[in-house]
Structures are given as structure tokens and as C-alpha cells.
Amino acid sequence: MKIRIHVSLKPGVLDPQGRAVHHALEGLGFEGVKDVRIGRIIELDVASDTSDERIDEMCRTLLANTVIENYRIEKGDE
Amino acid sequence: MKIRIHVSLKPGVLDPQGRAVHHALEGLGFEGVKDVRIGRIIELDVASDTSDERIDEMCRTLLANTVIENYRIEKGDE
């Protein structure tokens, strides 16, 4: 079973990586960029009997830092 | 205009970060995880007159390493 977890910084949390990319885009002459924020996608292939609670537990324990990050779990078999 | 760019490693390219996460999940007692791959999402807020070609150019120039990574551009205003 394929699970996709989207992890993004909470609104208001400073994103230095996004800022660096924003700056680099401007330096390369790309105009009109107002904001850049960077998150990550974790694609898991797990046993089909894995419960939603267990996946949520993985997120809270290891995959996301819930102090500064939000996560969203997306199930699918594409 | 909000643009979301999904960057993921091409199939077959070794993902050491995913491997480390996989190993850590197993160490924490999460069983049944078969594979972990990690990608990133770049959320751009760009001027509404930015052309698709320009966004594609940003990806090829800076945001993705097209030798080892695929990217997918998703437009939306959520």
C-alpha cells in the first residue's frame, strides 16, 4: 500500500531554505517571485494491513517535527 | 499565483535519505514498511503573468537536478 505524507512548515515559521531559493531565483533573473516555501514528501510502501493510527504514529514519532511542521497523509495506489 | 512543484528522485536512483528513514522506522518497531522514498515540494507564489515556460525554466535551472530527479508542476490557487 502506497502512502504519501506531505510535510510542510507551519505558517509563520521561518523557512531559510525557501529564502535561499527565493534569493537564488532572483539572482538568476527570475522576476515576480513573491514567496518560496519548501516542504517534503515521504512516500512509504507499507503492508496493506497497516492501520491509519500506526501511520499517524510514524509521522508524530519520526517523520514530522510537530512543533514546527504540519503533515498530511494521503493514501493511494497509483 | 500559487505553484507547487513536486520533485522526486528518478526510479532506480539510490535514495540514502529514504533508506535512513526506513532503517529508523524499523529500529522504532514499525514493521511492514517495504520502501521509503523522499522528495520535496517547492511552493512558489509568483506574479500571475508568469508563463508556464518560465516556471519550467526555473525548475530546470535551479529547483530540480534533472540528471537524477523528475519534477511535476501543479498550478492552483488554494
Backbone of each chain as nested JSON, in Angstrom:
{
  "chains": [
    {"id": "A", "residues": [
      {"number": 1, "name": "MET", "atoms": {"N": [0.846, -1.185, 0.0], "CA": [0.0, 0.0, 0.0], "C": [0.883, 1.238, 0.0]}},
      {"number": 2, "name": "LYS", "atoms": {"N": [0.602, 2.134, -0.937], "CA": [1.412, 3.349, -1.039], "C": [0.78, 4.466, -0.21]}},
      {"number": 3, "name": "ILE", "atoms": {"N": [1.606, 5.087, 0.576], "CA": [1.165, 6.206, 1.403], "C": [2.058, 7.387, 1.071]}},
      {"number": 4, "name": "ARG", "atoms": {"N": [1.462, 8.542, 0.96], "CA": [2.26, 9.724, 0.692], "C": [2.039, 10.709, 1.841]}},
      {"number": 5, "name": "ILE", "atoms": {"N": [3.114, 11.147, 2.454], "CA": [2.991, 12.083, 3.562], "C": [3.606, 13.421, 3.156]}},
      {"number": 6, "name": "HIS", "atoms": {"N": [2.783, 14.436, 3.209], "CA": [3.245, 15.791, 2.879], "C": [3.608, 16.497, 4.175]}},
      {"number": 7, "name": "VAL", "atoms": {"N": [4.822, 16.929, 4.278], "CA": [5.254, 17.638, 5.479], "C": [5.615, 19.061, 5.079]}},
      {"number": 8, "name": "SER", "atoms": {"N": [5.014, 20.029, 5.768], "CA": [5.329, 21.427, 5.443], "C": [5.494, 22.222, 6.725]}},
      {"number": 9, "name": "LEU", "atoms": {"N": [6.273, 23.259, 6.665], "CA": [6.452, 24.122, 7.83], "C": [5.149, 24.817, 8.163]}},
      {"number": 10, "name": "LYS", "atoms": {"N": [4.882, 24.981, 9.445], "CA": [3.681, 25.698, 9.843], "C": [3.766, 27.154, 9.391]}},
      {"number": 11, "name": "PRO", "atoms": {"N": [2.619, 27.769, 9.117], "CA": [2.638, 29.182, 8.719], "C": [3.297, 30.002, 9.828]}},
      {"number": 12, "name": "GLY", "atoms": {"N": [4.119, 30.923, 9.439], "CA": [4.775, 31.774, 10.428], "C": [6.153, 31.287, 10.819]}},
      {"number": 13, "name": "VAL", "atoms": {"N": [6.442, 30.017, 10.546], "CA": [7.775, 29.506, 10.864], "C": [8.728, 29.906, 9.736]}},
      {"number": 14, "name": "LEU", "atoms": {"N": [9.852, 30.477, 10.11], "CA": [10.829, 30.934, 9.127], "C": [11.372, 29.763, 8.316]}},
      {"number": 15, "name": "ASP", "atoms": {"N": [11.469, 29.929, 7.003], "CA": [11.938, 28.869, 6.127], "C": [13.24, 29.307, 5.436]}},
      {"number": 16, "name": "PRO", "atoms": {"N": [14.381, 29.071, 6.056], "CA": [15.649, 29.549, 5.495], "C": [15.985, 28.923, 4.142]}},
      {"number": 17, "name": "GLN", "atoms": {"N": [15.572, 27.673, 3.95], "CA": [15.839, 27.001, 2.677], "C": [15.031, 27.676, 1.558]}},
      {"number": 18, "name": "GLY", "atoms": {"N": [13.761, 27.958, 1.873], "CA": [12.915, 28.653, 0.908], "C": [13.456, 30.04, 0.591]}},
      {"number": 19, "name": "ARG", "atoms": {"N": [13.969, 30.674, 1.624], "CA": [14.519, 32.012, 1.45], "C": [15.741, 31.995, 0.539]}},
      {"number": 20, "name": "ALA", "atoms": {"N": [16.586, 30.977, 0.731], "CA": [17.785, 30.839, -0.104], "C": [17.403, 30.611, -1.562]}},
      {"number": 21, "name": "VAL", "atoms": {"N": [16.381, 29.775, -1.771], "CA": [15.931, 29.502, -3.134], "C": [15.342, 30.77, -3.759]}},
      {"number": 22, "name": "HIS", "atoms": {"N": [14.558, 31.488, -2.975], "CA": [13.961, 32.745, -3.439], "C": [15.055, 33.708, -3.914]}},
      {"number": 23, "name": "HIS", "atoms": {"N": [16.072, 33.841, -3.077], "CA": [17.191, 34.725, -3.369], "C": [17.922, 34.264, -4.637]}},
      {"number": 24, "name": "ALA", "atoms": {"N": [18.135, 32.959, -4.742], "CA": [18.838, 32.413, -5.917], "C": [18.032, 32.644, -7.191]}},
      {"number": 25, "name": "LEU", "atoms": {"N": [16.706, 32.472, -7.111], "CA": [15.861, 32.708, -8.295], "C": [15.979, 34.154, -8.744]}},
      {"number": 26, "name": "GLU", "atoms": {"N": [15.951, 35.07, -7.781], "CA": [16.107, 36.489, -8.12], "C": [17.468, 36.746, -8.748]}},
      {"number": 27, "name": "GLY", "atoms": {"N": [18.483, 36.138, -8.183], "CA": [19.836, 36.298, -8.715], "C": [19.966, 35.791, -10.146]}},
      {"number": 28, "name": "LEU", "atoms": {"N": [19.161, 34.805, -10.495], "CA": [19.188, 34.247, -11.846], "C": [18.303, 35.042, -12.806]}},
      {"number": 29, "name": "GLY", "atoms": {"N": [17.658, 36.081, -12.301], "CA": [16.86, 36.934, -13.174], "C": [15.397, 36.557, -13.274]}},
      {"number": 30, "name": "PHE", "atoms": {"N": [14.946, 35.645, -12.42], "CA": [13.521, 35.313, -12.43], "C": [12.781, 36.343, -11.577]}},
      {"number": 31, "name": "GLU", "atoms": {"N": [11.995, 37.143, -12.256], "CA": [11.275, 38.193, -11.53], "C": [9.852, 37.758, -11.184]}},
      {"number": 32, "name": "GLY", "atoms": {"N": [9.268, 38.463, -10.256], "CA": [7.857, 38.217, -9.945], "C": [7.64, 37.098, -8.951]}},
      {"number": 33, "name": "VAL", "atoms": {"N": [8.732, 36.559, -8.391], "CA": [8.556, 35.529, -7.369], "C": [8.332, 36.236, -6.039]}},
      {"number": 34, "name": "LYS", "atoms": {"N": [7.195, 35.954, -5.411], "CA": [6.856, 36.662, -4.176], "C": [7.241, 35.864, -2.944]}},
      {"number": 35, "name": "ASP", "atoms": {"N": [7.133, 34.559, -3.035], "CA": [7.437, 33.746, -1.85], "C": [7.807, 32.328, -2.284]}},
      {"number": 36, "name": "VAL", "atoms": {"N": [8.674, 31.717, -1.514], "CA": [9.058, 30.325, -1.763], "C": [9.051, 29.597, -0.418]}},
      {"number": 37, "name": "ARG", "atoms": {"N": [8.378, 28.476, -0.382], "CA": [8.433, 27.641, 0.817], "C": [8.688, 26.203, 0.403]}},
      {"number": 38, "name": "ILE", "atoms": {"N": [9.485, 25.523, 1.186], "CA": [9.88, 24.169, 0.795], "C": [9.424, 23.152, 1.825]}},
      {"number": 39, "name": "GLY", "atoms": {"N": [8.789, 22.112, 1.337], "CA": [8.358, 21.027, 2.209], "C": [8.896, 19.714, 1.669]}},
      {"number": 40, "name": "ARG", "atoms": {"N": [8.472, 18.619, 2.271], "CA": [8.925, 17.347, 1.707], "C": [7.784, 16.351, 1.606]}},
      {"number": 41, "name": "ILE", "atoms": {"N": [7.992, 15.394, 0.716], "CA": [7.03, 14.313, 0.539], "C": [7.728, 13.017, 0.905]}},
      {"number": 42, "name": "ILE", "atoms": {"N": [7.118, 12.261, 1.768], "CA": [7.679, 10.966, 2.118], "C": [6.75, 9.905, 1.54]}},
      {"number": 43, "name": "GLU", "atoms": {"N": [7.267, 9.108, 0.625], "CA": [6.465, 8.05, 0.02], "C": [6.806, 6.74, 0.7]}},
      {"number": 44, "name": "LEU", "atoms": {"N": [5.81, 6.161, 1.338], "CA": [6.009, 4.901, 2.041], "C": [5.305, 3.789, 1.287]}},
      {"number": 45, "name": "ASP", "atoms": {"N": [5.949, 2.648, 1.246], "CA": [5.277, 1.446, 0.761], "C": [5.148, 0.533, 1.974]}},
      {"number": 46, "name": "VAL", "atoms": {"N": [3.936, 0.404, 2.483], "CA": [3.74, -0.355, 3.719], "C": [2.811, -1.553, 3.482]}},
      {"number": 47, "name": "ALA", "atoms": {"N": [2.866, -2.501, 4.405], "CA": [1.986, -3.663, 4.34], "C": [0.536, -3.185, 4.352]}},
      {"number": 48, "name": "SER", "atoms": {"N": [-0.326, -3.886, 3.612], "CA": [-1.689, -3.395, 3.427], "C": [-2.532, -3.44, 4.7]}},
      {"number": 49, "name": "ASP", "atoms": {"N": [-2.046, -4.164, 5.719], "CA": [-2.815, -4.201, 6.969], "C": [-2.355, -3.133, 7.966]}},
      {"number": 50, "name": "THR", "atoms": {"N": [-1.53, -2.21, 7.51], "CA": [-1.065, -1.148, 8.403], "C": [-2.212, -0.179, 8.688]}},
      {"number": 51, "name": "SER", "atoms": {"N": [-2.493, 0.046, 9.952], "CA": [-3.63, 0.906, 10.299], "C": [-3.274, 2.386, 10.16]}},
      {"number": 52, "name": "ASP", "atoms": {"N": [-4.308, 3.189, 10.017], "CA": [-4.122, 4.635, 9.921], "C": [-3.445, 5.174, 11.172]}},
      {"number": 53, "name": "GLU", "atoms": {"N": [-3.793, 4.599, 12.318], "CA": [-3.225, 5.057, 13.588], "C": [-1.713, 4.833, 13.6]}},
      {"number": 54, "name": "ARG", "atoms": {"N": [-1.322, 3.694, 13.033], "CA": [0.105, 3.339, 13.009], "C": [0.872, 4.328, 12.115]}},
      {"number": 55, "name": "ILE", "atoms": {"N": [0.267, 4.69, 11.015], "CA": [0.907, 5.638, 10.095], "C": [1.01, 7.009, 10.762]}},
      {"number": 56, "name": "ASP", "atoms": {"N": [-0.057, 7.373, 11.459], "CA": [-0.045, 8.641, 12.175], "C": [1.053, 8.643, 13.237]}},
      {"number": 57, "name": "GLU", "atoms": {"N": [1.222, 7.498, 13.86], "CA": [2.252, 7.367, 14.888], "C": [3.657, 7.532, 14.275]}},
      {"number": 58, "name": "MET", "atoms": {"N": [3.844, 6.964, 13.083], "CA": [5.139, 7.13, 12.394], "C": [5.432, 8.61, 12.16]}},
      {"number": 59, "name": "CYS", "atoms": {"N": [4.386, 9.341, 11.762], "CA": [4.556, 10.765, 11.477], "C": [4.957, 11.517, 12.735]}},
      {"number": 60, "name": "ARG", "atoms": {"N": [4.217, 11.252, 13.812], "CA": [4.471, 12.004, 15.043], "C": [5.801, 11.633, 15.688]}},
      {"number": 61, "name": "THR", "atoms": {"N": [6.207, 10.354, 15.51], "CA": [7.429, 9.894, 16.167], "C": [8.682, 10.278, 15.396]}},
      {"number": 62, "name": "LEU", "atoms": {"N": [8.602, 10.178, 14.074], "CA": [9.842, 10.324, 13.303], "C": [9.748, 11.251, 12.095]}},
      {"number": 63, "name": "LEU", "atoms": {"N": [8.656, 11.149, 11.358], "CA": [8.665, 11.758, 10.026], "C": [8.465, 13.271, 10.024]}},
      {"number": 64, "name": "ALA", "atoms": {"N": [7.718, 13.764, 10.992], "CA": [7.495, 15.212, 11.044], "C": [7.858, 15.733, 12.43]}},
      {"number": 65, "name": "ASN", "atoms": {"N": [8.321, 16.941, 12.473], "CA": [8.573, 17.609, 13.748], "C": [7.339, 18.47, 14.037]}},
      {"number": 66, "name": "THR", "atoms": {"N": [6.441, 17.94, 14.851], "CA": [5.128, 18.596, 15.003], "C": [5.179, 19.935, 15.74]}},
      {"number": 67, "name": "VAL", "atoms": {"N": [6.33, 20.263, 16.274], "CA": [6.458, 21.594, 16.886], "C": [6.413, 22.677, 15.805]}},
      {"number": 68, "name": "ILE", "atoms": {"N": [7.082, 22.399, 14.693], "CA": [7.168, 23.423, 13.636], "C": [6.572, 22.984, 12.299]}},
      {"number": 69, "name": "GLU", "atoms": {"N": [6.164, 21.72, 12.207], "CA": [5.681, 21.233, 10.905], "C": [4.272, 20.655, 10.979]}},
      {"number": 70, "name": "ASN", "atoms": {"N": [3.539, 20.817, 9.903], "CA": [2.263, 20.136, 9.716], "C": [2.484, 18.945, 8.798]}},
      {"number": 71, "name": "TYR", "atoms": {"N": [1.649, 17.934, 8.944], "CA": [1.735, 16.833, 7.986], "C": [0.334, 16.429, 7.554]}},
      {"number": 72, "name": "ARG", "atoms": {"N": [0.3, 15.844, 6.362], "CA": [-0.965, 15.408, 5.783], "C": [-0.717, 14.043, 5.162]}},
      {"number": 73, "name": "ILE", "atoms": {"N": [-1.568, 13.097, 5.497], "CA": [-1.392, 11.735, 4.999], "C": [-2.333, 11.503, 3.831]}},
      {"number": 74, "name": "GLU", "atoms": {"N": [-1.792, 10.991, 2.751], "CA": [-2.595, 10.763, 1.543], "C": [-2.419, 9.295, 1.15]}},
      {"number": 75, "name": "LYS", "atoms": {"N": [-3.525, 8.594, 1.083], "CA": [-3.439, 7.189, 0.698], "C": [-3.788, 7.035, -0.77]}},
      {"number": 76, "name": "GLY", "atoms": {"N": [-3.147, 6.098, -1.407], "CA": [-3.446, 5.905, -2.822], "C": [-2.617, 4.78, -3.358]}},
      {"number": 77, "name": "ASP", "atoms": {"N": [-3.015, 4.258, -4.486], "CA": [-2.251, 3.145, -5.029], "C": [-1.749, 3.407, -6.43]}},
      {"number": 78, "name": "GLU", "atoms": {"N": [-1.504, 4.672, -6.729], "CA": [-1.026, 4.983, -8.088], "C": [0.423, 4.548, -8.286]}}
    ]},
    {"id": "B", "residues": [
      {"number": 1, "name": "MET", "atoms": {"N": [-0.147, 34.003, -7.807], "CA": [-0.489, 32.672, -8.3], "C": [0.374, 31.645, -7.577]}},
      {"number": 2, "name": "LYS", "atoms": {"N": [-0.298, 30.644, -7.023], "CA": [0.443, 29.618, -6.288], "C": [0.809, 28.472, -7.229]}},
      {"number": 3, "name": "ILE", "atoms": {"N": [2.055, 28.089, -7.16], "CA": [2.547, 26.976, -7.969], "C": [3.173, 25.984, -7.013]}},
      {"number": 4, "name": "ARG", "atoms": {"N": [2.915, 24.723, -7.244], "CA": [3.513, 23.709, -6.398], "C": [4.353, 22.79, -7.29]}},
      {"number": 5, "name": "ILE", "atoms": {"N": [5.604, 22.644, -6.942], "CA": [6.479, 21.798, -7.758], "C": [6.892, 20.57, -6.941]}},
      {"number": 6, "name": "HIS", "atoms": {"N": [6.56, 19.42, -7.46], "CA": [6.919, 18.163, -6.788], "C": [8.218, 17.652, -7.411]}},
      {"number": 7, "name": "VAL", "atoms": {"N": [9.224, 17.475, -6.6], "CA": [10.499, 16.969, -7.102], "C": [10.761, 15.612, -6.461]}},
      {"number": 8, "name": "SER", "atoms": {"N": [11.005, 14.605, -7.279], "CA": [11.281, 13.279, -6.722], "C": [12.437, 12.636, -7.464]}},
      {"number": 9, "name": "LEU", "atoms": {"N": [13.138, 11.775, -6.791], "CA": [14.251, 11.07, -7.424], "C": [13.722, 10.153, -8.518]}},
      {"number": 10, "name": "LYS", "atoms": {"N": [14.449, 10.04, -9.611], "CA": [14.046, 9.125, -10.677], "C": [14.081, 7.691, -10.166]}},
      {"number": 11, "name": "PRO", "atoms": {"N": [13.218, 6.836, -10.71], "CA": [13.251, 5.432, -10.294], "C": [14.639, 4.851, -10.569]}},
      {"number": 12, "name": "GLY", "atoms": {"N": [15.115, 4.086, -9.644], "CA": [16.423, 3.465, -9.843], "C": [17.556, 4.235, -9.2]}},
      {"number": 13, "name": "VAL", "atoms": {"N": [17.309, 5.514, -8.921], "CA": [18.345, 6.317, -8.265], "C": [18.304, 6.015, -6.761]}},
      {"number": 14, "name": "LEU", "atoms": {"N": [19.447, 5.723, -6.204], "CA": [19.538, 5.389, -4.784], "C": [19.125, 6.58, -3.927]}},
      {"number": 15, "name": "ASP", "atoms": {"N": [18.313, 6.319, -2.894], "CA": [17.82, 7.38, -2.026], "C": [18.327, 7.151, -0.596]}},
      {"number": 16, "name": "PRO", "atoms": {"N": [19.512, 7.655, -0.278], "CA": [20.095, 7.396, 1.047], "C": [19.258, 7.949, 2.188]}},
      {"number": 17, "name": "GLN", "atoms": {"N": [18.602, 9.087, 1.942], "CA": [17.76, 9.695, 2.981], "C": [16.561, 8.789, 3.281]}},
      {"number": 18, "name": "GLY", "atoms": {"N": [15.958, 8.276, 2.209], "CA": [14.84, 7.353, 2.375], "C": [15.274, 6.084, 3.087]}},
      {"number": 19, "name": "ARG", "atoms": {"N": [16.456, 5.624, 2.76], "CA": [16.983, 4.424, 3.383], "C": [17.206, 4.619, 4.881]}},
      {"number": 20, "name": "ALA", "atoms": {"N": [17.722, 5.794, 5.232], "CA": [17.957, 6.099, 6.647], "C": [16.635, 6.134, 7.411]}},
      {"number": 21, "name": "VAL", "atoms": {"N": [15.612, 6.744, 6.791], "CA": [14.298, 6.809, 7.429], "C": [13.707, 5.402, 7.572]}},
      {"number": 22, "name": "HIS", "atoms": {"N": [13.856, 4.603, 6.534], "CA": [13.375, 3.221, 6.555], "C": [14.005, 2.462, 7.729]}},
      {"number": 23, "name": "HIS", "atoms": {"N": [15.298, 2.603, 7.842], "CA": [16.054, 1.938, 8.9], "C": [15.592, 2.419, 10.279]}},
      {"number": 24, "name": "ALA", "atoms": {"N": [15.403, 3.725, 10.391], "CA": [14.976, 4.304, 11.671], "C": [13.579, 3.823, 12.055]}},
      {"number": 25, "name": "LEU", "atoms": {"N": [12.674, 3.719, 11.076], "CA": [11.316, 3.226, 11.352], "C": [11.381, 1.798, 11.883]}},
      {"number": 26, "name": "GLU", "atoms": {"N": [12.207, 0.983, 11.246], "CA": [12.353, -0.391, 11.704], "C": [12.917, -0.425, 13.123]}},
      {"number": 27, "name": "GLY", "atoms": {"N": [13.907, 0.419, 13.371], "CA": [14.508, 0.487, 14.704], "C": [13.506, 0.881, 15.772]}},
      {"number": 28, "name": "LEU", "atoms": {"N": [12.506, 1.67, 15.374], "CA": [11.476, 2.111, 16.32], "C": [10.349, 1.078, 16.458]}},
      {"number": 29, "name": "GLY", "atoms": {"N": [10.472, -0.02, 15.738], "CA": [9.48, -1.091, 15.875], "C": [8.324, -1.016, 14.902]}},
      {"number": 30, "name": "PHE", "atoms": {"N": [8.411, -0.15, 13.899], "CA": [7.348, -0.108, 12.891], "C": [7.631, -1.192, 11.861]}},
      {"number": 31, "name": "GLU", "atoms": {"N": [6.789, -2.203, 11.854], "CA": [7.016, -3.314, 10.926], "C": [6.195, -3.151, 9.658]}},
      {"number": 32, "name": "GLY", "atoms": {"N": [6.562, -3.886, 8.646], "CA": [5.769, -3.896, 7.421], "C": [6.066, -2.753, 6.467]}},
      {"number": 33, "name": "VAL", "atoms": {"N": [7.098, -1.957, 6.774], "CA": [7.473, -0.892, 5.842], "C": [8.383, -1.507, 4.779]}},
      {"number": 34, "name": "LYS", "atoms": {"N": [7.958, -1.433, 3.507], "CA": [8.734, -2.079, 2.453], "C": [9.7, -1.125, 1.777]}},
      {"number": 35, "name": "ASP", "atoms": {"N": [9.295, 0.129, 1.675], "CA": [10.157, 1.075, 0.972], "C": [9.826, 2.495, 1.428]}},
      {"number": 36, "name": "VAL", "atoms": {"N": [10.84, 3.338, 1.428], "CA": [10.645, 4.756, 1.761], "C": [11.42, 5.575, 0.743]}},
      {"number": 37, "name": "ARG", "atoms": {"N": [10.754, 6.532, 0.149], "CA": [11.462, 7.459, -0.738], "C": [11.056, 8.877, -0.373]}},
      {"number": 38, "name": "ILE", "atoms": {"N": [12.021, 9.764, -0.459], "CA": [11.755, 11.133, -0.016], "C": [11.942, 12.122, -1.156]}},
      {"number": 39, "name": "GLY", "atoms": {"N": [10.959, 12.965, -1.307], "CA": [11.046, 14.003, -2.326], "C": [10.793, 15.353, -1.686]}},
      {"number": 40, "name": "ARG", "atoms": {"N": [10.684, 16.386, -2.498], "CA": [10.365, 17.674, -1.884], "C": [9.299, 18.418, -2.676]}},
      {"number": 41, "name": "ILE", "atoms": {"N": [8.656, 19.329, -1.972], "CA": [7.648, 20.172, -2.606], "C": [8.119, 21.605, -2.488]}},
      {"number": 42, "name": "ILE", "atoms": {"N": [8.135, 22.284, -3.598], "CA": [8.501, 23.696, -3.571], "C": [7.244, 24.498, -3.89]}},
      {"number": 43, "name": "GLU", "atoms": {"N": [6.813, 25.304, -2.942], "CA": [5.623, 26.126, -3.153], "C": [6.058, 27.534, -3.508]}},
      {"number": 44, "name": "LEU", "atoms": {"N": [5.692, 27.938, -4.699], "CA": [6.071, 29.267, -5.167], "C": [4.838, 30.146, -5.219]}},
      {"number": 45, "name": "ASP", "atoms": {"N": [5.031, 31.385, -4.833], "CA": [3.986, 32.381, -5.052], "C": [4.559, 33.349, -6.081]}},
      {"number": 46, "name": "VAL", "atoms": {"N": [4.025, 33.276, -7.306], "CA": [4.598, 34.079, -8.388], "C": [3.562, 35.046, -8.953]}},
      {"number": 47, "name": "ALA", "atoms": {"N": [4.038, 36.057, -9.653], "CA": [3.147, 37.011, -10.305], "C": [2.251, 36.257, -11.281]}},
      {"number": 48, "name": "SER", "atoms": {"N": [0.995, 36.708, -11.404], "CA": [0.021, 35.939, -12.184], "C": [0.318, 35.927, -13.682]}},
      {"number": 49, "name": "ASP", "atoms": {"N": [1.218, 36.82, -14.135], "CA": [1.546, 36.802, -15.564], "C": [2.771, 35.934, -15.875]}},
      {"number": 50, "name": "THR", "atoms": {"N": [3.215, 35.147, -14.901], "CA": [4.371, 34.273, -15.137], "C": [3.963, 33.125, -16.058]}},
      {"number": 51, "name": "SER", "atoms": {"N": [4.693, 32.962, -17.146], "CA": [4.321, 31.917, -18.115], "C": [4.768, 30.544, -17.649]}},
      {"number": 52, "name": "ASP", "atoms": {"N": [4.108, 29.528, -18.198], "CA": [4.465, 28.151, -17.873], "C": [5.917, 27.855, -18.257]}},
      {"number": 53, "name": "GLU", "atoms": {"N": [6.356, 28.434, -19.375], "CA": [7.723, 28.207, -19.842], "C": [8.726, 28.725, -18.821]}},
      {"number": 54, "name": "ARG", "atoms": {"N": [8.373, 29.866, -18.236], "CA": [9.264, 30.497, -17.257], "C": [9.372, 29.619, -16.014]}},
      {"number": 55, "name": "ILE", "atoms": {"N": [8.268, 29.052, -15.609], "CA": [8.267, 28.177, -14.427], "C": [9.073, 26.913, -14.724]}},
      {"number": 56, "name": "ASP", "atoms": {"N": [8.891, 26.396, -15.92], "CA": [9.643, 25.211, -16.322], "C": [11.137, 25.517, -16.317]}},
      {"number": 57, "name": "GLU", "atoms": {"N": [11.469, 26.72, -16.751], "CA": [12.863, 27.146, -16.781], "C": [13.443, 27.209, -15.359]}},
      {"number": 58, "name": "MET", "atoms": {"N": [12.639, 27.71, -14.423], "CA": [13.085, 27.753, -13.013], "C": [13.425, 26.353, -12.533]}},
      {"number": 59, "name": "CYS", "atoms": {"N": [12.568, 25.399, -12.897], "CA": [12.779, 24.015, -12.453], "C": [14.07, 23.473, -13.016]}},
      {"number": 60, "name": "ARG", "atoms": {"N": [14.253, 23.649, -14.321], "CA": [15.424, 23.07, -14.967], "C": [16.713, 23.757, -14.527]}},
      {"number": 61, "name": "THR", "atoms": {"N": [16.632, 25.07, -14.254], "CA": [17.84, 25.819, -13.902], "C": [18.251, 25.628, -12.455]}},
      {"number": 62, "name": "LEU", "atoms": {"N": [17.255, 25.619, -11.559], "CA": [17.611, 25.669, -10.139], "C": [16.904, 24.646, -9.259]}},
      {"number": 63, "name": "LEU", "atoms": {"N": [15.611, 24.464, -9.487], "CA": [14.822, 23.758, -8.473], "C": [14.984, 22.245, -8.494]}},
      {"number": 64, "name": "ALA", "atoms": {"N": [15.248, 21.684, -9.675], "CA": [15.422, 20.234, -9.748], "C": [16.731, 19.912, -10.449]}},
      {"number": 65, "name": "ASN", "atoms": {"N": [17.326, 18.809, -10.063], "CA": [18.513, 18.317, -10.749], "C": [18.036, 17.256, -11.728]}},
      {"number": 66, "name": "THR", "atoms": {"N": [17.864, 17.667, -12.983], "CA": [17.185, 16.787, -13.946], "C": [17.998, 15.545, -14.32]}},
      {"number": 67, "name": "VAL", "atoms": {"N": [19.244, 15.483, -13.883], "CA": [20.022, 14.266, -14.122], "C": [19.449, 13.112, -13.291]}},
      {"number": 68, "name": "ILE", "atoms": {"N": [19.085, 13.422, -12.055], "CA": [18.618, 12.361, -11.163], "C": [17.194, 12.564, -10.648]}},
      {"number": 69, "name": "GLU", "atoms": {"N": [16.604, 13.702, -10.979], "CA": [15.273, 13.981, -10.417], "C": [14.234, 14.275, -11.497]}},
      {"number": 70, "name": "ASN", "atoms": {"N": [13.005, 13.879, -11.203], "CA": [11.857, 14.276, -12.011], "C": [11.14, 15.407, -11.298]}},
      {"number": 71, "name": "TYR", "atoms": {"N": [10.456, 16.243, -12.07], "CA": [9.629, 17.256, -11.414], "C": [8.275, 17.34, -12.104]}},
      {"number": 72, "name": "ARG", "atoms": {"N": [7.311, 17.798, -11.316], "CA": [5.948, 17.923, -11.825], "C": [5.407, 19.251, -11.314]}},
      {"number": 73, "name": "ILE", "atoms": {"N": [4.862, 20.026, -12.226], "CA": [4.357, 21.36, -11.858], "C": [2.85, 21.299, -11.696]}},
      {"number": 74, "name": "GLU", "atoms": {"N": [2.373, 21.824, -10.601], "CA": [0.942, 21.79, -10.3], "C": [0.494, 23.223, -10.015]}},
      {"number": 75, "name": "LYS", "atoms": {"N": [-0.48, 23.679, -10.78], "CA": [-0.96, 25.04, -10.565], "C": [-2.251, 25.006, -9.759]}},
      {"number": 76, "name": "GLY", "atoms": {"N": [-2.429, 25.993, -8.948], "CA": [-3.655, 26.012, -8.161], "C": [-3.683, 27.244, -7.301]}},
      {"number": 77, "name": "ASP", "atoms": {"N": [-4.846, 27.557, -6.828], "CA": [-4.925, 28.779, -6.037], "C": [-5.485, 28.543, -4.652]}},
      {"number": 78, "name": "GLU", "atoms": {"N": [-5.287, 27.336, -4.15], "CA": [-5.81, 27.044, -2.811], "C": [-5.017, 27.79, -1.747]}}
    ]}
  ]
}
